[in-house]
Amino acid sequence: MFVIYKKKYIVWGVAAVLFAVGCFSAVYGIKASSIRADKPVIVIDAGHGGADGGVSGISTGVKESSLNLKFAFLLKAAVENQGYRAVLTRTTEAGLYETAFNTLEETRKSKDMRKRKEIIVASKPACVVSLHMNFFSQSSIRGAQVFYNSENPESKKLAKILQGRVNNLNREYAKRDVTALPGDYYITKAADYPACILECGFLSNPDEERLLLDPEYQEKLIYEAVNGIIIYLNTKSRSPDSADG
């Protein structure tokens, strides 16, 4: 069983995450694992940040960048609670670039992306999961969806496993299954490590926006994501013929 966590939406500090881990473990009687140096590293990328806030919630106006960071901290705590090592590309609301007054938006974006790549390469991860929130012109569309680099078979495998897990929630709340799709995204092609983008839901759908801000739903989504990551890591530890690709 994998552990999930609860904490208030406005809390971002590491101390708050640790407190939430302790509370959840106490309630559910699950003891957190120790992080082992020999365990694989998972890079968790909170999309956007700084001047690039991403999309905004249709009802509350919540910024995607803030929500991505919240989910990244929760996923990091969940991964580490299972004894794995986790690295965040972004740990604050700021973007990964210099904040000079005359920095052009294009330059900021390219510097931000290059810095994320540097972190991924330096971490030598078993996999990379980039967290985002979706938006569409038709507000009726909802559901978590995973994207991957079609040129990387391991990325496709990771994406299919993650999509299968979050479809447990899609079936319950969005009333549909969603298919993992190939996509041309920098973060999935930044390095040769398995990487995918997890669009946690649509901020253009009022009901899904409400869920994405709900701590109980956040727990459910993190639970499925952690399951997916660890199932994928287990397939890597077996022979290629035994893995479901």
Secondary structure as UniProt FT lines:
FT   TURN            9..10
FT   HELIX           14..28
FT   TURN            37..38
FT   STRAND          41..46
FT   TURN            50..51
FT   TURN            58..60
FT   HELIX           64..81
FT   TURN            82..83
FT   STRAND          85..88
FT   TURN            101..102
FT   HELIX           105..123
FT   STRAND          127..134
FT   TURN            139..140
FT   STRAND          145..148
FT   TURN            150..151
FT   HELIX           153..169
FT   HELIX           170..174
FT   STRAND          181..182
FT   HELIX           186..189
FT   STRAND          195..202
FT   TURN            203..204
FT   HELIX           206..212
FT   HELIX           215..236
FT   HELIX           240..242
//
